[in-house]
Amino acid sequence: MYALAFVVLLISILNYILLSFSSWSVKAREISIRKVNGATMNDIFALFLTEAVVFIGIALAFTVGIIWSVKPYLKEIMFVSFLHSLCTVPVFLALLSLIGGFIFFAGFIPAKIFSSISVLQAFRPLICNRYWWKRGLLWVQFTVTGFITILLLIFVGQYDTLVHTEQGYSLEGLYYARFKNEGGLVKAQSLKGELERLPFVMRVSVATDIPLHFLNGTCAYHAENERELVCSRYCAVDEDFLKVLQVPSTDRQAEPNVVQKRREVVVNERFVQLLKKQDYDKNFFLMGGEIKQIGEVCTDFQIGSFYNEQ
Protein backbone atom coordinates (compact mmCIF):
# COMPACT_ATOMS: atom_id res chain seq x y z
CA MET A 1 0.00 0.00 0.00
CA TYR A 2 2.93 2.35 0.64
CA ALA A 3 4.23 1.58 -2.85
CA LEU A 4 0.77 2.18 -4.30
CA ALA A 5 0.45 5.55 -2.54
CA PHE A 6 3.93 6.57 -3.70
CA VAL A 7 3.12 5.67 -7.32
CA VAL A 8 -0.14 7.66 -7.23
CA LEU A 9 1.71 10.70 -5.88
CA LEU A 10 4.45 10.29 -8.48
CA ILE A 11 1.87 10.20 -11.29
CA SER A 12 0.22 13.34 -9.89
CA ILE A 13 3.56 15.19 -9.74
CA LEU A 14 4.49 14.12 -13.27
CA ASN A 15 1.07 15.23 -14.51
CA TYR A 16 1.50 18.64 -12.92
CA ILE A 17 5.03 19.09 -14.27
CA LEU A 18 3.93 18.09 -17.77
CA LEU A 19 0.99 20.49 -17.64
CA SER A 20 3.25 23.27 -16.37
CA PHE A 21 5.83 22.87 -19.10
CA SER A 22 3.52 21.92 -21.97
CA SER A 23 2.76 25.64 -22.43
CA TRP A 24 6.41 26.64 -22.05
CA SER A 25 6.38 29.28 -24.81
CA VAL A 26 3.17 30.94 -23.59
CA LYS A 27 4.33 30.86 -19.98
CA ALA A 28 7.76 32.21 -20.92
CA ARG A 29 6.22 35.16 -22.74
CA GLU A 30 3.93 35.87 -19.79
CA ILE A 31 6.87 35.87 -17.35
CA SER A 32 8.89 38.12 -19.71
CA ILE A 33 6.04 40.63 -19.89
CA ARG A 34 5.82 40.62 -16.09
CA LYS A 35 9.56 41.32 -15.92
CA VAL A 36 9.21 44.21 -18.39
CA ASN A 37 6.54 45.63 -16.09
CA GLY A 38 8.88 45.49 -13.11
CA ALA A 39 8.35 42.02 -11.63
CA THR A 40 11.33 40.81 -9.60
CA MET A 41 12.54 37.26 -9.01
CA ASN A 42 10.72 37.23 -5.67
CA ASP A 43 7.48 38.19 -7.43
CA ILE A 44 7.86 35.28 -9.85
CA PHE A 45 8.59 32.85 -7.03
CA ALA A 46 5.56 34.17 -5.12
CA LEU A 47 3.39 33.66 -8.23
CA PHE A 48 4.33 29.99 -8.66
CA LEU A 49 4.31 29.18 -4.95
CA THR A 50 0.89 30.81 -4.51
CA GLU A 51 -0.43 28.76 -7.41
CA ALA A 52 0.96 25.57 -5.85
CA VAL A 53 -0.52 26.39 -2.42
CA VAL A 54 -3.95 27.08 -3.96
CA PHE A 55 -3.87 23.71 -5.74
CA ILE A 56 -2.84 21.98 -2.51
CA GLY A 57 -5.71 23.64 -0.66
CA ILE A 58 -8.21 22.48 -3.28
CA ALA A 59 -6.75 18.95 -3.20
CA LEU A 60 -6.94 18.80 0.62
CA ALA A 61 -10.56 19.96 0.51
CA PHE A 62 -11.40 17.16 -1.94
CA THR A 63 -9.46 14.69 0.24
CA VAL A 64 -11.39 15.61 3.37
CA GLY A 65 -14.65 15.30 1.44
CA ILE A 66 -13.75 11.84 0.12
CA ILE A 67 -12.66 10.64 3.58
CA TRP A 68 -15.89 11.91 5.11
CA SER A 69 -18.04 10.22 2.46
CA VAL A 70 -16.42 6.80 3.01
CA LYS A 71 -15.93 7.15 6.76
CA PRO A 72 -17.71 3.89 7.74
CA TYR A 73 -15.59 1.88 5.28
CA LEU A 74 -12.34 3.48 6.50
CA LYS A 75 -13.19 2.76 10.13
CA GLU A 76 -13.87 -0.87 9.23
CA ILE A 77 -10.62 -1.52 7.34
CA MET A 78 -8.49 0.45 9.84
CA PHE A 79 -10.11 -1.15 12.94
CA VAL A 80 -10.80 2.19 14.65
CA SER A 81 -13.95 3.60 16.23
CA PHE A 82 -13.16 7.24 15.46
CA LEU A 83 -11.06 8.59 12.59
CA HIS A 84 -9.59 11.34 14.75
CA SER A 85 -7.66 8.60 16.59
CA LEU A 86 -5.51 8.41 13.43
CA CYS A 87 -4.49 12.07 13.82
CA THR A 88 -1.12 11.32 15.37
CA VAL A 89 2.22 13.12 15.16
CA PRO A 90 3.69 10.68 12.54
CA VAL A 91 0.61 11.19 10.33
CA PHE A 92 0.92 14.97 10.51
CA LEU A 93 4.66 14.76 9.80
CA ALA A 94 4.00 12.58 6.76
CA LEU A 95 1.31 15.02 5.53
CA LEU A 96 3.63 18.01 5.97
CA SER A 97 6.39 16.14 4.12
CA LEU A 98 4.04 15.45 1.21
CA ILE A 99 2.90 19.08 1.08
CA GLY A 100 6.51 20.28 1.22
CA GLY A 101 7.50 17.90 -1.56
CA PHE A 102 4.63 19.05 -3.76
CA ILE A 103 5.49 22.72 -3.20
CA PHE A 104 9.11 21.96 -4.10
CA PHE A 105 8.35 20.07 -7.32
CA ALA A 106 5.29 22.01 -8.44
CA GLY A 107 6.24 25.47 -7.22
CA PHE A 108 9.91 25.96 -6.52
CA ILE A 109 11.40 24.14 -9.53
CA PRO A 110 9.16 25.80 -12.17
CA ALA A 111 9.72 29.19 -10.50
CA LYS A 112 13.49 28.64 -10.59
CA ILE A 113 13.40 27.77 -14.31
CA PHE A 114 11.03 30.54 -15.43
CA SER A 115 12.72 33.25 -13.35
CA SER A 116 15.86 32.84 -15.46
CA ILE A 117 14.00 33.63 -18.72
CA SER A 118 15.20 36.76 -20.52
CA VAL A 119 12.85 39.70 -21.13
CA LEU A 120 13.66 39.34 -24.84
CA GLN A 121 11.40 36.28 -24.86
CA ALA A 122 8.42 38.66 -24.94
CA PHE A 123 9.46 39.97 -28.38
CA ARG A 124 10.26 36.61 -30.00
CA PRO A 125 7.80 34.76 -32.25
CA LEU A 126 5.68 32.16 -30.45
CA ILE A 127 7.05 28.74 -31.39
CA CYS A 128 6.03 25.55 -29.60
CA ASN A 129 9.05 23.24 -29.55
CA ARG A 130 9.04 19.60 -28.58
CA TYR A 131 11.80 18.73 -26.17
CA TRP A 132 13.14 15.26 -25.47
CA TRP A 133 12.62 15.66 -21.73
CA LYS A 134 8.90 16.13 -22.28
CA ARG A 135 8.74 12.82 -24.07
CA GLY A 136 10.87 11.25 -21.35
CA LEU A 137 8.49 12.44 -18.64
CA LEU A 138 5.55 11.19 -20.66
CA TRP A 139 7.05 7.71 -21.03
CA VAL A 140 7.88 7.62 -17.32
CA GLN A 141 4.26 8.44 -16.61
CA PHE A 142 3.05 5.68 -18.95
CA THR A 143 5.38 3.19 -17.23
CA VAL A 144 4.25 4.19 -13.75
CA THR A 145 0.60 4.05 -14.79
CA GLY A 146 1.11 0.54 -16.15
CA PHE A 147 2.81 -0.46 -12.92
CA ILE A 148 -0.04 0.82 -10.76
CA THR A 149 -2.61 -0.92 -12.98
CA ILE A 150 -0.80 -4.26 -12.63
CA LEU A 151 -0.42 -3.71 -8.88
CA LEU A 152 -4.15 -3.08 -8.51
CA LEU A 153 -4.97 -6.21 -10.51
CA ILE A 154 -2.69 -8.22 -8.18
CA PHE A 155 -4.41 -6.76 -5.12
CA VAL A 156 -7.85 -7.56 -6.53
CA GLY A 157 -6.77 -11.10 -7.38
CA GLN A 158 -5.31 -11.69 -3.91
CA TYR A 159 -8.45 -10.35 -2.25
CA ASP A 160 -10.64 -12.56 -4.42
CA THR A 161 -8.51 -15.59 -3.52
CA LEU A 162 -8.70 -14.91 0.20
CA VAL A 163 -12.46 -14.32 0.20
CA HIS A 164 -13.76 -16.91 -2.26
CA THR A 165 -11.28 -19.82 -2.34
CA GLU A 166 -12.65 -22.85 -0.53
CA GLN A 167 -10.49 -23.87 2.44
CA GLY A 168 -12.23 -27.18 2.98
CA TYR A 169 -13.13 -26.34 6.59
CA SER A 170 -15.39 -23.76 8.24
CA LEU A 171 -14.23 -20.80 10.33
CA GLU A 172 -17.71 -19.57 11.22
CA GLY A 173 -18.16 -19.29 14.99
CA LEU A 174 -14.76 -20.90 15.54
CA TYR A 175 -12.54 -19.75 18.42
CA TYR A 176 -8.97 -20.92 18.86
CA ALA A 177 -6.71 -20.53 21.88
CA ARG A 178 -3.34 -22.02 22.75
CA PHE A 179 -2.70 -23.20 26.29
CA LYS A 180 0.28 -24.69 28.09
CA ASN A 181 -0.64 -28.31 28.72
CA GLU A 182 1.63 -29.51 31.52
CA GLY A 183 -0.83 -32.14 32.71
CA GLY A 184 -0.93 -34.13 29.48
CA LEU A 185 -4.03 -35.69 27.97
CA VAL A 186 -5.90 -35.89 31.30
CA LYS A 187 -5.73 -32.13 31.83
CA ALA A 188 -6.65 -31.44 28.20
CA GLN A 189 -9.73 -33.67 28.40
CA SER A 190 -10.73 -32.08 31.72
CA LEU A 191 -10.52 -28.62 30.21
CA LYS A 192 -12.50 -29.79 27.20
CA GLY A 193 -15.25 -31.09 29.47
CA GLU A 194 -15.46 -27.79 31.35
CA LEU A 195 -15.76 -25.81 28.12
CA GLU A 196 -18.45 -28.11 26.73
CA ARG A 197 -20.63 -27.35 29.78
CA LEU A 198 -20.87 -23.68 28.75
CA PRO A 199 -24.29 -22.98 27.18
CA PHE A 200 -22.93 -21.00 24.23
CA VAL A 201 -20.36 -23.67 23.23
CA MET A 202 -21.51 -26.21 20.64
CA ARG A 203 -18.45 -28.46 20.38
CA VAL A 204 -14.83 -28.50 21.60
CA SER A 205 -11.73 -30.17 20.21
CA VAL A 206 -8.17 -30.47 21.47
CA ALA A 207 -5.27 -30.58 18.99
CA THR A 208 -1.57 -29.88 18.84
CA ASP A 209 -2.08 -27.35 16.03
CA ILE A 210 -4.58 -25.93 13.52
CA PRO A 211 -4.74 -26.06 9.70
CA LEU A 212 -4.01 -22.33 9.47
CA HIS A 213 -0.44 -23.17 10.51
CA PHE A 214 1.84 -25.29 8.36
CA LEU A 215 1.78 -28.29 10.78
CA ASN A 216 4.62 -30.75 11.34
CA GLY A 217 6.15 -32.83 8.57
CA THR A 218 6.84 -36.55 8.38
CA CYS A 219 6.94 -39.39 5.88
CA ALA A 220 4.90 -42.56 5.54
CA TYR A 221 6.98 -45.67 4.76
CA HIS A 222 6.26 -49.13 3.46
CA ALA A 223 5.43 -51.34 6.44
CA GLU A 224 7.75 -54.12 5.28
CA ASN A 225 10.75 -52.74 3.37
CA GLU A 226 10.55 -49.15 4.79
CA ARG A 227 10.43 -47.63 1.31
CA GLU A 228 9.30 -44.00 1.36
CA LEU A 229 5.70 -43.67 0.18
CA VAL A 230 4.23 -40.24 0.99
CA CYS A 231 5.60 -37.05 2.50
CA SER A 232 2.85 -35.50 4.60
CA ARG A 233 1.86 -32.99 7.28
CA TYR A 234 0.30 -34.16 10.50
CA CYS A 235 -0.90 -33.15 13.96
CA ALA A 236 -2.33 -35.03 16.93
CA VAL A 237 -6.06 -34.38 17.48
CA ASP A 238 -9.00 -35.82 19.38
CA GLU A 239 -12.05 -37.47 17.85
CA ASP A 240 -14.04 -34.20 17.56
CA PHE A 241 -11.47 -32.29 15.52
CA LEU A 242 -13.01 -32.82 12.08
CA LYS A 243 -16.51 -32.22 13.45
CA VAL A 244 -15.48 -28.86 14.92
CA LEU A 245 -13.90 -27.81 11.62
CA GLN A 246 -16.85 -29.31 9.71
CA VAL A 247 -14.59 -31.37 7.45
CA PRO A 248 -16.71 -34.15 5.92
CA SER A 249 -15.60 -37.77 6.08
CA THR A 250 -15.77 -39.78 2.86
CA ASP A 251 -14.83 -43.29 3.93
CA ARG A 252 -14.29 -45.46 6.98
CA GLN A 253 -11.38 -47.83 6.50
CA ALA A 254 -11.20 -49.74 9.77
CA GLU A 255 -13.61 -50.87 12.45
CA PRO A 256 -12.81 -49.01 15.70
CA ASN A 257 -11.66 -51.04 18.68
CA VAL A 258 -9.52 -50.49 21.73
CA VAL A 259 -6.31 -51.76 20.13
CA GLN A 260 -6.64 -50.03 16.78
CA LYS A 261 -7.77 -46.71 18.20
CA ARG A 262 -4.31 -46.03 19.59
CA ARG A 263 -2.72 -46.25 16.14
CA GLU A 264 -5.48 -45.14 13.83
CA VAL A 265 -4.94 -42.06 11.69
CA VAL A 266 -7.28 -39.94 9.61
CA VAL A 267 -5.90 -39.12 6.15
CA ASN A 268 -7.26 -36.99 3.35
CA GLU A 269 -8.12 -38.00 -0.21
CA ARG A 270 -4.82 -36.66 -1.54
CA PHE A 271 -2.91 -38.99 0.80
CA VAL A 272 -4.80 -42.03 -0.53
CA GLN A 273 -4.16 -40.95 -4.13
CA LEU A 274 -0.43 -40.71 -3.49
CA LEU A 275 -0.42 -44.17 -1.91
CA LYS A 276 -2.09 -45.57 -5.01
CA LYS A 277 0.51 -43.91 -7.21
CA GLN A 278 3.11 -45.91 -5.29
CA ASP A 279 1.13 -49.10 -6.03
CA TYR A 280 0.49 -49.49 -2.30
CA ASP A 281 -2.98 -50.93 -1.70
CA LYS A 282 -2.75 -51.59 2.06
CA ASN A 283 -4.40 -49.38 4.68
CA PHE A 284 -1.47 -49.38 7.10
CA PHE A 285 2.07 -47.99 6.90
CA LEU A 286 5.06 -47.06 9.04
CA MET A 287 5.17 -43.51 10.43
CA GLY A 288 7.22 -42.13 13.31
CA GLY A 289 8.61 -45.56 14.08
CA GLU A 290 5.10 -47.02 14.60
CA ILE A 291 2.66 -48.91 12.42
CA LYS A 292 -0.29 -46.63 11.65
CA GLN A 293 -3.60 -47.80 10.24
CA ILE A 294 -5.92 -45.62 8.17
CA GLY A 295 -9.07 -45.32 10.23
CA GLU A 296 -10.89 -42.70 8.21
CA VAL A 297 -10.55 -40.72 4.98
CA CYS A 298 -11.69 -37.09 4.91
CA THR A 299 -11.97 -34.56 2.13
CA ASP A 300 -8.98 -32.36 1.31
CA PHE A 301 -8.65 -29.10 3.22
CA GLN A 302 -6.19 -26.25 3.06
CA ILE A 303 -3.23 -26.06 5.44
CA GLY A 304 -1.01 -23.02 5.80
CA SER A 305 -0.89 -20.49 2.97
CA PHE A 306 -2.74 -20.82 -0.32
CA TYR A 307 0.74 -20.89 -1.92
CA ASN A 308 1.68 -24.13 -0.16
CA GLU A 309 1.37 -27.36 -2.06
CA GLN A 310 -1.17 -29.61 -0.37
C-alpha positions in Angstrom: 0.0 0.0 0.0 2.9 2.3 0.6 4.2 1.6 -2.8 0.8 2.2 -4.3 0.5 5.6 -2.5 3.9 6.6 -3.7 3.1 5.7 -7.3 -0.1 7.7 -7.2 1.7 10.7 -5.9 4.4 10.3 -8.5 1.9 10.2 -11.3 0.2 13.3 -9.9 3.6 15.2 -9.7 4.5 14.1 -13.3 1.1 15.2 -14.5 1.5 18.6 -12.9 5.0 19.1 -14.3 3.9 18.1 -17.8 1.0 20.5 -17.6 3.2 23.3 -16.4 5.8 22.9 -19.1 3.5 21.9 -22.0 2.8 25.6 -22.4 6.4 26.6 -22.1 6.4 29.3 -24.8 3.2 30.9 -23.6 4.3 30.9 -20.0 7.8 32.2 -20.9 6.2 35.2 -22.7 3.9 35.9 -19.8 6.9 35.9 -17.3 8.9 38.1 -19.7 6.0 40.6 -19.9 5.8 40.6 -16.1 9.6 41.3 -15.9 9.2 44.2 -18.4 6.5 45.6 -16.1 8.9 45.5 -13.1 8.4 42.0 -11.6 11.3 40.8 -9.6 12.5 37.3 -9.0 10.7 37.2 -5.7 7.5 38.2 -7.4 7.9 35.3 -9.9 8.6 32.9 -7.0 5.6 34.2 -5.1 3.4 33.7 -8.2 4.3 30.0 -8.7 4.3 29.2 -5.0 0.9 30.8 -4.5 -0.4 28.8 -7.4 1.0 25.6 -5.9 -0.5 26.4 -2.4 -4.0 27.1 -4.0 -3.9 23.7 -5.7 -2.8 22.0 -2.5 -5.7 23.6 -0.7 -8.2 22.5 -3.3 -6.7 18.9 -3.2 -6.9 18.8 0.6 -10.6 20.0 0.5 -11.4 17.2 -1.9 -9.5 14.7 0.2 -11.4 15.6 3.4 -14.7 15.3 1.4 -13.7 11.8 0.1 -12.7 10.6 3.6 -15.9 11.9 5.1 -18.0 10.2 2.5 -16.4 6.8 3.0 -15.9 7.2 6.8 -17.7 3.9 7.7 -15.6 1.9 5.3 -12.3 3.5 6.5 -13.2 2.8 10.1 -13.9 -0.9 9.2 -10.6 -1.5 7.3 -8.5 0.5 9.8 -10.1 -1.1 12.9 -10.8 2.2 14.7 -14.0 3.6 16.2 -13.2 7.2 15.5 -11.1 8.6 12.6 -9.6 11.3 14.7 -7.7 8.6 16.6 -5.5 8.4 13.4 -4.5 12.1 13.8 -1.1 11.3 15.4 2.2 13.1 15.2 3.7 10.7 12.5 0.6 11.2 10.3 0.9 15.0 10.5 4.7 14.8 9.8 4.0 12.6 6.8 1.3 15.0 5.5 3.6 18.0 6.0 6.4 16.1 4.1 4.0 15.5 1.2 2.9 19.1 1.1 6.5 20.3 1.2 7.5 17.9 -1.6 4.6 19.0 -3.8 5.5 22.7 -3.2 9.1 22.0 -4.1 8.4 20.1 -7.3 5.3 22.0 -8.4 6.2 25.5 -7.2 9.9 26.0 -6.5 11.4 24.1 -9.5 9.2 25.8 -12.2 9.7 29.2 -10.5 13.5 28.6 -10.6 13.4 27.8 -14.3 11.0 30.5 -15.4 12.7 33.2 -13.3 15.9 32.8 -15.5 14.0 33.6 -18.7 15.2 36.8 -20.5 12.8 39.7 -21.1 13.7 39.3 -24.8 11.4 36.3 -24.9 8.4 38.7 -24.9 9.5 40.0 -28.4 10.3 36.6 -30.0 7.8 34.8 -32.2 5.7 32.2 -30.5 7.0 28.7 -31.4 6.0 25.6 -29.6 9.0 23.2 -29.5 9.0 19.6 -28.6 11.8 18.7 -26.2 13.1 15.3 -25.5 12.6 15.7 -21.7 8.9 16.1 -22.3 8.7 12.8 -24.1 10.9 11.3 -21.3 8.5 12.4 -18.6 5.6 11.2 -20.7 7.1 7.7 -21.0 7.9 7.6 -17.3 4.3 8.4 -16.6 3.1 5.7 -19.0 5.4 3.2 -17.2 4.2 4.2 -13.7 0.6 4.0 -14.8 1.1 0.5 -16.2 2.8 -0.5 -12.9 0.0 0.8 -10.8 -2.6 -0.9 -13.0 -0.8 -4.3 -12.6 -0.4 -3.7 -8.9 -4.2 -3.1 -8.5 -5.0 -6.2 -10.5 -2.7 -8.2 -8.2 -4.4 -6.8 -5.1 -7.8 -7.6 -6.5 -6.8 -11.1 -7.4 -5.3 -11.7 -3.9 -8.4 -10.4 -2.2 -10.6 -12.6 -4.4 -8.5 -15.6 -3.5 -8.7 -14.9 0.2 -12.5 -14.3 0.2 -13.8 -16.9 -2.3 -11.3 -19.8 -2.3 -12.7 -22.8 -0.5 -10.5 -23.9 2.4 -12.2 -27.2 3.0 -13.1 -26.3 6.6 -15.4 -23.8 8.2 -14.2 -20.8 10.3 -17.7 -19.6 11.2 -18.2 -19.3 15.0 -14.8 -20.9 15.5 -12.5 -19.7 18.4 -9.0 -20.9 18.9 -6.7 -20.5 21.9 -3.3 -22.0 22.8 -2.7 -23.2 26.3 0.3 -24.7 28.1 -0.6 -28.3 28.7 1.6 -29.5 31.5 -0.8 -32.1 32.7 -0.9 -34.1 29.5 -4.0 -35.7 28.0 -5.9 -35.9 31.3 -5.7 -32.1 31.8 -6.6 -31.4 28.2 -9.7 -33.7 28.4 -10.7 -32.1 31.7 -10.5 -28.6 30.2 -12.5 -29.8 27.2 -15.3 -31.1 29.5 -15.5 -27.8 31.3 -15.8 -25.8 28.1 -18.5 -28.1 26.7 -20.6 -27.3 29.8 -20.9 -23.7 28.8 -24.3 -23.0 27.2 -22.9 -21.0 24.2 -20.4 -23.7 23.2 -21.5 -26.2 20.6 -18.4 -28.5 20.4 -14.8 -28.5 21.6 -11.7 -30.2 20.2 -8.2 -30.5 21.5 -5.3 -30.6 19.0 -1.6 -29.9 18.8 -2.1 -27.4 16.0 -4.6 -25.9 13.5 -4.7 -26.1 9.7 -4.0 -22.3 9.5 -0.4 -23.2 10.5 1.8 -25.3 8.4 1.8 -28.3 10.8 4.6 -30.7 11.3 6.1 -32.8 8.6 6.8 -36.5 8.4 6.9 -39.4 5.9 4.9 -42.6 5.5 7.0 -45.7 4.8 6.3 -49.1 3.5 5.4 -51.3 6.4 7.8 -54.1 5.3 10.7 -52.7 3.4 10.5 -49.1 4.8 10.4 -47.6 1.3 9.3 -44.0 1.4 5.7 -43.7 0.2 4.2 -40.2 1.0 5.6 -37.0 2.5 2.8 -35.5 4.6 1.9 -33.0 7.3 0.3 -34.2 10.5 -0.9 -33.1 14.0 -2.3 -35.0 16.9 -6.1 -34.4 17.5 -9.0 -35.8 19.4 -12.1 -37.5 17.9 -14.0 -34.2 17.6 -11.5 -32.3 15.5 -13.0 -32.8 12.1 -16.5 -32.2 13.5 -15.5 -28.9 14.9 -13.9 -27.8 11.6 -16.9 -29.3 9.7 -14.6 -31.4 7.4 -16.7 -34.2 5.9 -15.6 -37.8 6.1 -15.8 -39.8 2.9 -14.8 -43.3 3.9 -14.3 -45.5 7.0 -11.4 -47.8 6.5 -11.2 -49.7 9.8 -13.6 -50.9 12.4 -12.8 -49.0 15.7 -11.7 -51.0 18.7 -9.5 -50.5 21.7 -6.3 -51.8 20.1 -6.6 -50.0 16.8 -7.8 -46.7 18.2 -4.3 -46.0 19.6 -2.7 -46.2 16.1 -5.5 -45.1 13.8 -4.9 -42.1 11.7 -7.3 -39.9 9.6 -5.9 -39.1 6.2 -7.3 -37.0 3.3 -8.1 -38.0 -0.2 -4.8 -36.7 -1.5 -2.9 -39.0 0.8 -4.8 -42.0 -0.5 -4.2 -41.0 -4.1 -0.4 -40.7 -3.5 -0.4 -44.2 -1.9 -2.1 -45.6 -5.0 0.5 -43.9 -7.2 3.1 -45.9 -5.3 1.1 -49.1 -6.0 0.5 -49.5 -2.3 -3.0 -50.9 -1.7 -2.8 -51.6 2.1 -4.4 -49.4 4.7 -1.5 -49.4 7.1 2.1 -48.0 6.9 5.1 -47.1 9.0 5.2 -43.5 10.4 7.2 -42.1 13.3 8.6 -45.6 14.1 5.1 -47.0 14.6 2.7 -48.9 12.4 -0.3 -46.6 11.6 -3.6 -47.8 10.2 -5.9 -45.6 8.2 -9.1 -45.3 10.2 -10.9 -42.7 8.2 -10.6 -40.7 5.0 -11.7 -37.1 4.9 -12.0 -34.6 2.1 -9.0 -32.4 1.3 -8.7 -29.1 3.2 -6.2 -26.2 3.1 -3.2 -26.1 5.4 -1.0 -23.0 5.8 -0.9 -20.5 3.0 -2.7 -20.8 -0.3 0.7 -20.9 -1.9 1.7 -24.1 -0.2 1.4 -27.4 -2.1 -1.2 -29.6 -0.4 
